[in-house]
Amino acid sequence: MAKKETAQVPEKTDNPVEVTQKFLQGTQDELQKVVWPSRQQLISESVAVMSMVGLFAFLIFAVDKLFIWTASQVF
């Protein structure tokens, strides 16, 4: 049976400057791993999102007006 490898626990430091530096370095490392979208992809996806938001806003508006009209006919 294979031995389990245990994770190494980093040394604890109470120095806020070191903690901040490690945090910023880790953040920078993670941001370099991000695959950023192209300009064309960003524009097309933004247009798609805004179109869907507009469509749903119109549908909610229409259903609201229908309920208001129905309520005015009943009451």
N, CA, C and O atoms as a CHARMM CRD file, in Angstrom:
* protein
*
  300
    1    1 MET  N      0.84200  -1.17500   0.00000 PROA 1      0.00000
    2    1 MET  CA     0.00000   0.00000   0.00000 PROA 1      0.00000
    3    1 MET  C      0.88900   1.24100   0.00000 PROA 1      0.00000
    4    1 MET  O      1.86800   1.30700   0.74300 PROA 1      0.00000
    5    2 ALA  N      0.55100   2.21200  -0.82500 PROA 2      0.00000
    6    2 ALA  CA     1.36700   3.42200  -0.95700 PROA 2      0.00000
    7    2 ALA  C      1.16500   4.33200   0.24600 PROA 2      0.00000
    8    2 ALA  O      0.08800   4.39600   0.83900 PROA 2      0.00000
    9    3 LYS  N      2.23800   5.02900   0.57900 PROA 3      0.00000
   10    3 LYS  CA     2.14800   5.97200   1.69200 PROA 3      0.00000
   11    3 LYS  C      1.45300   7.24100   1.22600 PROA 3      0.00000
   12    3 LYS  O      1.62700   7.68500   0.09100 PROA 3      0.00000
   13    4 LYS  N      0.67200   7.80800   2.11400 PROA 4      0.00000
   14    4 LYS  CA     0.03200   9.08500   1.80600 PROA 4      0.00000
   15    4 LYS  C      1.03200  10.19800   2.02600 PROA 4      0.00000
   16    4 LYS  O      1.76800  10.21800   3.01200 PROA 4      0.00000
   17    5 GLU  N      1.03900  11.11700   1.09100 PROA 5      0.00000
   18    5 GLU  CA     1.89300  12.28400   1.27300 PROA 5      0.00000
   19    5 GLU  C      1.11300  13.31800   2.07200 PROA 5      0.00000
   20    5 GLU  O     -0.03900  13.62300   1.76300 PROA 5      0.00000
   21    6 THR  N      1.74600  13.84100   3.08200 PROA 6      0.00000
   22    6 THR  CA     1.07000  14.85200   3.89000 PROA 6      0.00000
   23    6 THR  C      1.41500  16.23200   3.36100 PROA 6      0.00000
   24    6 THR  O      2.52400  16.48000   2.88700 PROA 6      0.00000
   25    7 ALA  N      0.45100  17.10900   3.45300 PROA 7      0.00000
   26    7 ALA  CA     0.66300  18.48100   2.98500 PROA 7      0.00000
   27    7 ALA  C      1.58300  19.20200   3.94800 PROA 7      0.00000
   28    7 ALA  O      1.49600  19.03400   5.16500 PROA 7      0.00000
   29    8 GLN  N      2.45700  20.00100   3.38500 PROA 8      0.00000
   30    8 GLN  CA     3.35500  20.77300   4.23200 PROA 8      0.00000
   31    8 GLN  C      2.62400  22.01800   4.71600 PROA 8      0.00000
   32    8 GLN  O      2.02200  22.74800   3.92900 PROA 8      0.00000
   33    9 VAL  N      2.68600  22.24100   5.99500 PROA 9      0.00000
   34    9 VAL  CA     2.04400  23.41000   6.58200 PROA 9      0.00000
   35    9 VAL  C      3.04600  24.54900   6.57400 PROA 9      0.00000
   36    9 VAL  O      4.14200  24.41000   7.11600 PROA 9      0.00000
   37   10 PRO  N      2.68400  25.68000   5.96300 PROA 10     0.00000
   38   10 PRO  CA     3.63200  26.80100   5.94300 PROA 10     0.00000
   39   10 PRO  C      3.84300  27.35300   7.34500 PROA 10     0.00000
   40   10 PRO  O      2.97500  27.27200   8.21400 PROA 10     0.00000
   41   11 GLU  N      5.02200  27.91400   7.52800 PROA 11     0.00000
   42   11 GLU  CA     5.32300  28.49800   8.83400 PROA 11     0.00000
   43   11 GLU  C      4.39300  29.66600   9.09100 PROA 11     0.00000
   44   11 GLU  O      4.09000  30.45500   8.19500 PROA 11     0.00000
   45   12 LYS  N      3.94800  29.75800  10.32900 PROA 12     0.00000
   46   12 LYS  CA     3.06500  30.85000  10.70200 PROA 12     0.00000
   47   12 LYS  C      3.89600  32.06800  11.04600 PROA 12     0.00000
   48   12 LYS  O      4.82400  32.00100  11.85200 PROA 12     0.00000
   49   13 THR  N      3.54700  33.18100  10.42200 PROA 13     0.00000
   50   13 THR  CA     4.22700  34.42700  10.75400 PROA 13     0.00000
   51   13 THR  C      3.17800  35.44100  11.17300 PROA 13     0.00000
   52   13 THR  O      2.09800  35.51700  10.58800 PROA 13     0.00000
   53   14 ASP  N      3.50300  36.19700  12.16500 PROA 14     0.00000
   54   14 ASP  CA     2.58600  37.22400  12.63100 PROA 14     0.00000
   55   14 ASP  C      2.93800  38.58400  12.05100 PROA 14     0.00000
   56   14 ASP  O      2.28400  39.58200  12.35300 PROA 14     0.00000
   57   15 ASN  N      3.97400  38.62500  11.21800 PROA 15     0.00000
   58   15 ASN  CA     4.39900  39.88000  10.63100 PROA 15     0.00000
   59   15 ASN  C      3.40500  40.27800   9.53400 PROA 15     0.00000
   60   15 ASN  O      3.31800  39.59700   8.51200 PROA 15     0.00000
   61   16 PRO  N      2.65900  41.36300   9.73000 PROA 16     0.00000
   62   16 PRO  CA     1.64300  41.73900   8.74100 PROA 16     0.00000
   63   16 PRO  C      2.23200  42.11400   7.38400 PROA 16     0.00000
   64   16 PRO  O      1.56500  41.95800   6.36100 PROA 16     0.00000
   65   17 VAL  N      3.45900  42.60000   7.36000 PROA 17     0.00000
   66   17 VAL  CA     4.08200  42.96300   6.08700 PROA 17     0.00000
   67   17 VAL  C      4.33200  41.70600   5.25900 PROA 17     0.00000
   68   17 VAL  O      4.04900  41.69000   4.06100 PROA 17     0.00000
   69   18 GLU  N      4.86100  40.65100   5.88400 PROA 18     0.00000
   70   18 GLU  CA     5.11300  39.39900   5.17100 PROA 18     0.00000
   71   18 GLU  C      3.80900  38.76300   4.70600 PROA 18     0.00000
   72   18 GLU  O      3.72200  38.24600   3.59200 PROA 18     0.00000
   73   19 VAL  N      2.80400  38.80500   5.56200 PROA 19     0.00000
   74   19 VAL  CA     1.50700  38.22800   5.20600 PROA 19     0.00000
   75   19 VAL  C      0.93000  38.96100   3.99700 PROA 19     0.00000
   76   19 VAL  O      0.40700  38.33500   3.07500 PROA 19     0.00000
   77   20 THR  N      1.02600  40.28300   4.00700 PROA 20     0.00000
   78   20 THR  CA     0.51300  41.08500   2.89400 PROA 20     0.00000
   79   20 THR  C      1.29600  40.81100   1.62100 PROA 20     0.00000
   80   20 THR  O      0.70900  40.69900   0.54400 PROA 20     0.00000
   81   21 GLN  N      2.61300  40.70100   1.73000 PROA 21     0.00000
   82   21 GLN  CA     3.43500  40.41400   0.55300 PROA 21     0.00000
   83   21 GLN  C      3.09400  39.04800  -0.03600 PROA 21     0.00000
   84   21 GLN  O      3.00400  38.90000  -1.25500 PROA 21     0.00000
   85   22 LYS  N      2.90500  38.05300   0.82200 PROA 22     0.00000
   86   22 LYS  CA     2.54900  36.71500   0.33900 PROA 22     0.00000
   87   22 LYS  C      1.17600  36.73300  -0.33200 PROA 22     0.00000
   88   22 LYS  O      0.96700  36.09700  -1.36500 PROA 22     0.00000
   89   23 PHE  N      0.25200  37.46700   0.26700 PROA 23     0.00000
   90   23 PHE  CA    -1.08300  37.57000  -0.31600 PROA 23     0.00000
   91   23 PHE  C     -1.02200  38.22000  -1.69600 PROA 23     0.00000
   92   23 PHE  O     -1.61700  37.71500  -2.64700 PROA 23     0.00000
   93   24 LEU  N     -0.30800  39.33300  -1.80700 PROA 24     0.00000
   94   24 LEU  CA    -0.20700  40.03500  -3.08700 PROA 24     0.00000
   95   24 LEU  C      0.51500  39.19400  -4.13600 PROA 24     0.00000
   96   24 LEU  O      0.14100  39.21500  -5.30900 PROA 24     0.00000
   97   25 GLN  N      1.54300  38.45600  -3.72600 PROA 25     0.00000
   98   25 GLN  CA     2.25700  37.58200  -4.65600 PROA 25     0.00000
   99   25 GLN  C      1.33700  36.46400  -5.13800 PROA 25     0.00000
  100   25 GLN  O      1.31200  36.14100  -6.32500 PROA 25     0.00000
  101   26 GLY  N      0.58600  35.87900  -4.21600 PROA 26     0.00000
  102   26 GLY  CA    -0.35900  34.82900  -4.59500 PROA 26     0.00000
  103   26 GLY  C     -1.44400  35.34800  -5.52100 PROA 26     0.00000
  104   26 GLY  O     -1.84900  34.66200  -6.46000 PROA 26     0.00000
  105   27 THR  N     -1.91500  36.56100  -5.25700 PROA 27     0.00000
  106   27 THR  CA    -2.92400  37.17600  -6.11600 PROA 27     0.00000
  107   27 THR  C     -2.37300  37.40400  -7.51300 PROA 27     0.00000
  108   27 THR  O     -3.04900  37.12600  -8.50400 PROA 27     0.00000
  109   28 GLN  N     -1.16000  37.90300  -7.59500 PROA 28     0.00000
  110   28 GLN  CA    -0.53200  38.14500  -8.89600 PROA 28     0.00000
  111   28 GLN  C     -0.33500  36.82500  -9.64900 PROA 28     0.00000
  112   28 GLN  O     -0.56500  36.76000 -10.85700 PROA 28     0.00000
  113   29 ASP  N      0.08500  35.78800  -8.94800 PROA 29     0.00000
  114   29 ASP  CA     0.26900  34.47900  -9.57900 PROA 29     0.00000
  115   29 ASP  C     -1.04900  33.95500 -10.14900 PROA 29     0.00000
  116   29 ASP  O     -1.08100  33.42300 -11.25900 PROA 29     0.00000
  117   30 GLU  N     -2.13300  34.10500  -9.39100 PROA 30     0.00000
  118   30 GLU  CA    -3.43300  33.62700  -9.85200 PROA 30     0.00000
  119   30 GLU  C     -3.93900  34.44100 -11.03700 PROA 30     0.00000
  120   30 GLU  O     -4.52700  33.88100 -11.96200 PROA 30     0.00000
  121   31 LEU  N     -3.72000  35.75300 -11.02400 PROA 31     0.00000
  122   31 LEU  CA    -4.16900  36.59200 -12.13400 PROA 31     0.00000
  123   31 LEU  C     -3.42500  36.27000 -13.42600 PROA 31     0.00000
  124   31 LEU  O     -3.96900  36.46400 -14.51400 PROA 31     0.00000
  125   32 GLN  N     -2.19500  35.78300 -13.32500 PROA 32     0.00000
  126   32 GLN  CA    -1.44500  35.40000 -14.51600 PROA 32     0.00000
  127   32 GLN  C     -1.98200  34.10600 -15.12500 PROA 32     0.00000
  128   32 GLN  O     -1.74800  33.83500 -16.30300 PROA 32     0.00000
  129   33 LYS  N     -2.69600  33.30700 -14.33700 PROA 33     0.00000
  130   33 LYS  CA    -3.27100  32.05700 -14.83100 PROA 33     0.00000
  131   33 LYS  C     -4.60500  32.27300 -15.55300 PROA 33     0.00000
  132   33 LYS  O     -5.08400  31.38000 -16.25200 PROA 33     0.00000
  133   34 VAL  N     -5.19800  33.44600 -15.38500 PROA 34     0.00000
  134   34 VAL  CA    -6.50800  33.71900 -15.96300 PROA 34     0.00000
  135   34 VAL  C     -6.39900  33.82100 -17.47900 PROA 34     0.00000
  136   34 VAL  O     -5.47800  34.44200 -18.00800 PROA 34     0.00000
  137   35 VAL  N     -7.34900  33.20500 -18.16600 PROA 35     0.00000
  138   35 VAL  CA    -7.42800  33.32600 -19.61800 PROA 35     0.00000
  139   35 VAL  C     -8.43300  34.43600 -19.90500 PROA 35     0.00000
  140   35 VAL  O     -9.64000  34.24700 -19.75200 PROA 35     0.00000
  141   36 TRP  N     -7.93300  35.58300 -20.31700 PROA 36     0.00000
  142   36 TRP  CA    -8.78900  36.74400 -20.54700 PROA 36     0.00000
  143   36 TRP  C     -9.45200  36.62700 -21.91200 PROA 36     0.00000
  144   36 TRP  O     -8.82400  36.15900 -22.86200 PROA 36     0.00000
  145   37 PRO  N    -10.72600  37.04800 -22.02700 PROA 37     0.00000
  146   37 PRO  CA   -11.41500  36.95500 -23.31800 PROA 37     0.00000
  147   37 PRO  C    -10.88800  37.99000 -24.30700 PROA 37     0.00000
  148   37 PRO  O    -10.34200  39.02600 -23.92700 PROA 37     0.00000
  149   38 SER  N    -11.06800  37.67700 -25.57800 PROA 38     0.00000
  150   38 SER  CA   -10.67900  38.63900 -26.61300 PROA 38     0.00000
  151   38 SER  C    -11.69000  39.78400 -26.62700 PROA 38     0.00000
  152   38 SER  O    -12.77200  39.67700 -26.05000 PROA 38     0.00000
  153   39 ARG  N    -11.32900  40.86800 -27.28500 PROA 39     0.00000
  154   39 ARG  CA   -12.22300  42.02900 -27.35800 PROA 39     0.00000
  155   39 ARG  C    -13.54300  41.65000 -28.03600 PROA 39     0.00000
  156   39 ARG  O    -14.61500  42.04300 -27.57800 PROA 39     0.00000
  157   40 GLN  N    -13.46000  40.89000 -29.12200 PROA 40     0.00000
  158   40 GLN  CA   -14.66600  40.49000 -29.84900 PROA 40     0.00000
  159   40 GLN  C    -15.56000  39.60800 -28.98200 PROA 40     0.00000
  160   40 GLN  O    -16.78000  39.77600 -28.97800 PROA 40     0.00000
  161   41 GLN  N    -14.96900  38.67800 -28.25300 PROA 41     0.00000
  162   41 GLN  CA   -15.74100  37.79700 -27.38200 PROA 41     0.00000
  163   41 GLN  C    -16.38700  38.59400 -26.25700 PROA 41     0.00000
  164   41 GLN  O    -17.53800  38.34100 -25.90000 PROA 41     0.00000
  165   42 LEU  N    -15.66500  39.54200 -25.70400 PROA 42     0.00000
  166   42 LEU  CA   -16.19600  40.37900 -24.63300 PROA 42     0.00000
  167   42 LEU  C    -17.39400  41.18800 -25.11700 PROA 42     0.00000
  168   42 LEU  O    -18.40800  41.27900 -24.42600 PROA 42     0.00000
  169   43 ILE  N    -17.27500  41.77100 -26.29900 PROA 43     0.00000
  170   43 ILE  CA   -18.36800  42.58200 -26.84200 PROA 43     0.00000
  171   43 ILE  C    -19.58500  41.71200 -27.14000 PROA 43     0.00000
  172   43 ILE  O    -20.70500  42.07300 -26.77600 PROA 43     0.00000
  173   44 SER  N    -19.38300  40.57500 -27.79500 PROA 44     0.00000
  174   44 SER  CA   -20.52400  39.73600 -28.17100 PROA 44     0.00000
  175   44 SER  C    -21.23500  39.17100 -26.94300 PROA 44     0.00000
  176   44 SER  O    -22.46400  39.09900 -26.92700 PROA 44     0.00000
  177   45 GLU  N    -20.49500  38.77400 -25.92800 PROA 45     0.00000
  178   45 GLU  CA   -21.13100  38.24000 -24.72500 PROA 45     0.00000
  179   45 GLU  C    -21.82300  39.34000 -23.92900 PROA 45     0.00000
  180   45 GLU  O    -22.85600  39.09800 -23.30500 PROA 45     0.00000
  181   46 SER  N    -21.26300  40.54300 -23.94500 PROA 46     0.00000
  182   46 SER  CA   -21.91200  41.66400 -23.26600 PROA 46     0.00000
  183   46 SER  C    -23.22900  42.01700 -23.94600 PROA 46     0.00000
  184   46 SER  O    -24.22300  42.29400 -23.27500 PROA 46     0.00000
  185   47 VAL  N    -23.23700  42.00900 -25.27400 PROA 47     0.00000
  186   47 VAL  CA   -24.47200  42.28200 -26.01500 PROA 47     0.00000
  187   47 VAL  C    -25.50900  41.20000 -25.71900 PROA 47     0.00000
  188   47 VAL  O    -26.68900  41.50900 -25.55100 PROA 47     0.00000
  189   48 ALA  N    -25.09200  39.95500 -25.65300 PROA 48     0.00000
  190   48 ALA  CA   -26.01900  38.86200 -25.35100 PROA 48     0.00000
  191   48 ALA  C    -26.62200  39.02600 -23.96200 PROA 48     0.00000
  192   48 ALA  O    -27.82400  38.82600 -23.78100 PROA 48     0.00000
  193   49 VAL  N    -25.80800  39.38500 -22.99000 PROA 49     0.00000
  194   49 VAL  CA   -26.30400  39.56600 -21.62100 PROA 49     0.00000
  195   49 VAL  C    -27.27800  40.73300 -21.55700 PROA 49     0.00000
  196   49 VAL  O    -28.34200  40.62400 -20.94700 PROA 49     0.00000
  197   50 MET  N    -26.91700  41.85600 -22.18500 PROA 50     0.00000
  198   50 MET  CA   -27.80600  43.02300 -22.15700 PROA 50     0.00000
  199   50 MET  C    -29.12000  42.73800 -22.88500 PROA 50     0.00000
  200   50 MET  O    -30.17400  43.21800 -22.46900 PROA 50     0.00000
  201   51 SER  N    -29.06400  41.96500 -23.96100 PROA 51     0.00000
  202   51 SER  CA   -30.28500  41.59600 -24.68200 PROA 51     0.00000
  203   51 SER  C    -31.19500  40.74000 -23.81100 PROA 51     0.00000
  204   51 SER  O    -32.40400  40.96300 -23.76500 PROA 51     0.00000
  205   52 MET  N    -30.62100  39.76900 -23.12500 PROA 52     0.00000
  206   52 MET  CA   -31.43200  38.91100 -22.25300 PROA 52     0.00000
  207   52 MET  C    -32.02900  39.70100 -21.09000 PROA 52     0.00000
  208   52 MET  O    -33.17900  39.47600 -20.71200 PROA 52     0.00000
  209   53 VAL  N    -31.26100  40.61400 -20.53000 PROA 53     0.00000
  210   53 VAL  CA   -31.78200  41.45400 -19.44100 PROA 53     0.00000
  211   53 VAL  C    -32.94200  42.29300 -19.95400 PROA 53     0.00000
  212   53 VAL  O    -33.96700  42.40900 -19.28200 PROA 53     0.00000
  213   54 GLY  N    -32.79100  42.87900 -21.13600 PROA 54     0.00000
  214   54 GLY  CA   -33.86900  43.67200 -21.72500 PROA 54     0.00000
  215   54 GLY  C    -35.10600  42.83700 -22.00000 PROA 54     0.00000
  216   54 GLY  O    -36.22500  43.27600 -21.73400 PROA 54     0.00000
  217   55 LEU  N    -34.91400  41.63600 -22.53100 PROA 55     0.00000
  218   55 LEU  CA   -36.03700  40.74700 -22.81600 PROA 55     0.00000
  219   55 LEU  C    -36.79500  40.38700 -21.54300 PROA 55     0.00000
  220   55 LEU  O    -38.02300  40.46600 -21.50700 PROA 55     0.00000
  221   56 PHE  N    -36.07100  39.99500 -20.50200 PROA 56     0.00000
  222   56 PHE  CA   -36.73100  39.62700 -19.25800 PROA 56     0.00000
  223   56 PHE  C    -37.38300  40.82800 -18.58400 PROA 56     0.00000
  224   56 PHE  O    -38.43700  40.68700 -17.96300 PROA 56     0.00000
  225   57 ALA  N    -36.77800  41.99600 -18.69600 PROA 57     0.00000
  226   57 ALA  CA   -37.39800  43.20300 -18.14300 PROA 57     0.00000
  227   57 ALA  C    -38.71900  43.47400 -18.85300 PROA 57     0.00000
  228   57 ALA  O    -39.71200  43.81500 -18.21100 PROA 57     0.00000
  229   58 PHE  N    -38.73400  43.32300 -20.17900 PROA 58     0.00000
  230   58 PHE  CA   -39.97400  43.52800 -20.92600 PROA 58     0.00000
  231   58 PHE  C    -41.02200  42.49000 -20.54100 PROA 58     0.00000
  232   58 PHE  O    -42.19300  42.83200 -20.37400 PROA 58     0.00000
  233   59 LEU  N    -40.62200  41.22800 -20.39700 PROA 59     0.00000
  234   59 LEU  CA   -41.57700  40.18300 -20.01500 PROA 59     0.00000
  235   59 LEU  C    -42.17000  40.44300 -18.63400 PROA 59     0.00000
  236   59 LEU  O    -43.37200  40.27100 -18.43500 PROA 59     0.00000
  237   60 ILE  N    -41.34600  40.85100 -17.69000 PROA 60     0.00000
  238   60 ILE  CA   -41.84600  41.15800 -16.34600 PROA 60     0.00000
  239   60 ILE  C    -42.79000  42.35100 -16.40500 PROA 60     0.00000
  240   60 ILE  O    -43.82700  42.35200 -15.74100 PROA 60     0.00000
  241   61 PHE  N    -42.44200  43.37200 -17.19600 PROA 61     0.00000
  242   61 PHE  CA   -43.29800  44.53900 -17.37100 PROA 61     0.00000
  243   61 PHE  C    -44.65100  44.12500 -17.95600 PROA 61     0.00000
  244   61 PHE  O    -45.69600  44.56600 -17.47900 PROA 61     0.00000
  245   62 ALA  N    -44.63000  43.27200 -18.99400 PROA 62     0.00000
  246   62 ALA  CA   -45.86500  42.84500 -19.64600 PROA 62     0.00000
  247   62 ALA  C    -46.74800  42.03700 -18.69600 PROA 62     0.00000
  248   62 ALA  O    -47.96000  42.24500 -18.65100 PROA 62     0.00000
  249   63 VAL  N    -46.15600  41.12700 -17.94500 PROA 63     0.00000
  250   63 VAL  CA   -46.93000  40.32700 -16.99000 PROA 63     0.00000
  251   63 VAL  C    -47.49500  41.21900 -15.89200 PROA 63     0.00000
  252   63 VAL  O    -48.63100  41.02100 -15.46200 PROA 63     0.00000
  253   64 ASP  N    -46.72700  42.19000 -15.43500 PROA 64     0.00000
  254   64 ASP  CA   -47.20200  43.12500 -14.41700 PROA 64     0.00000
  255   64 ASP  C    -48.40200  43.91400 -14.93800 PROA 64     0.00000
  256   64 ASP  O    -49.40800  44.04900 -14.24200 PROA 64     0.00000
  257   65 LYS  N    -48.29700  44.43300 -16.16200 PROA 65     0.00000
  258   65 LYS  CA   -49.41600  45.18200 -16.75100 PROA 65     0.00000
  259   65 LYS  C    -50.64200  44.28400 -16.92400 PROA 65     0.00000
  260   65 LYS  O    -51.77100  44.73200 -16.72700 PROA 65     0.00000
  261   66 LEU  N    -50.42600  43.02200 -17.28900 PROA 66     0.00000
  262   66 LEU  CA   -51.53300  42.07800 -17.41900 PROA 66     0.00000
  263   66 LEU  C    -52.21800  41.85900 -16.07500 PROA 66     0.00000
  264   66 LEU  O    -53.44700  41.84200 -16.00700 PROA 66     0.00000
  265   67 PHE  N    -51.44800  41.69200 -15.01500 PROA 67     0.00000
  266   67 PHE  CA   -52.03100  41.52300 -13.68300 PROA 67     0.00000
  267   67 PHE  C    -52.79300  42.76900 -13.24700 PROA 67     0.00000
  268   67 PHE  O    -53.87000  42.66700 -12.65900 PROA 67     0.00000
  269   68 ILE  N    -52.23700  43.94000 -13.53300 PROA 68     0.00000
  270   68 ILE  CA   -52.91400  45.19200 -13.17000 PROA 68     0.00000
  271   68 ILE  C    -54.23700  45.30200 -13.92400 PROA 68     0.00000
  272   68 ILE  O    -55.26200  45.65200 -13.33900 PROA 68     0.00000
  273   69 TRP  N    -54.21300  45.00300 -15.21700 PROA 69     0.00000
  274   69 TRP  CA   -55.43300  45.07300 -16.01500 PROA 69     0.00000
  275   69 TRP  C    -56.46700  44.06100 -15.51700 PROA 69     0.00000
  276   69 TRP  O    -57.64900  44.38300 -15.40000 PROA 69     0.00000
  277   70 THR  N    -56.01500  42.82600 -15.22200 PROA 70     0.00000
  278   70 THR  CA   -56.92100  41.79300 -14.72100 PROA 70     0.00000
  279   70 THR  C    -57.52500  42.20800 -13.38800 PROA 70     0.00000
  280   70 THR  O    -58.72200  42.03000 -13.16600 PROA 70     0.00000
  281   71 ALA  N    -56.70900  42.75800 -12.50300 PROA 71     0.00000
  282   71 ALA  CA   -57.21400  43.18900 -11.19800 PROA 71     0.00000
  283   71 ALA  C    -58.21300  44.32800 -11.35200 PROA 71     0.00000
  284   71 ALA  O    -59.19700  44.38600 -10.61400 PROA 71     0.00000
  285   72 SER  N    -57.97900  45.23300 -12.29500 PROA 72     0.00000
  286   72 SER  CA   -58.92200  46.34500 -12.48600 PROA 72     0.00000
  287   72 SER  C    -60.24500  45.85200 -13.06500 PROA 72     0.00000
  288   72 SER  O    -61.28600  46.45700 -12.81000 PROA 72     0.00000
  289   73 GLN  N    -60.22600  44.77200 -13.83500 PROA 73     0.00000
  290   73 GLN  CA   -61.46200  44.21400 -14.38100 PROA 73     0.00000
  291   73 GLN  C    -62.25200  43.45900 -13.31500 PROA 73     0.00000
  292   73 GLN  O    -63.48200  43.45500 -13.33900 PROA 73     0.00000
  293   74 VAL  N    -61.55000  42.82200 -12.38200 PROA 74     0.00000
  294   74 VAL  CA   -62.20600  42.01700 -11.35000 PROA 74     0.00000
  295   74 VAL  C    -62.71400  42.89100 -10.21500 PROA 74     0.00000
  296   74 VAL  O    -63.83300  42.70100  -9.74000 PROA 74     0.00000
  297   75 PHE  N    -61.91100  43.83900  -9.78200 PROA 75     0.00000
  298   75 PHE  CA   -62.27900  44.65300  -8.62100 PROA 75     0.00000
  299   75 PHE  C    -62.77400  45.96400  -9.10400 PROA 75     0.00000
  300   75 PHE  O    -63.14400  46.81900  -8.29900 PROA 75     0.00000
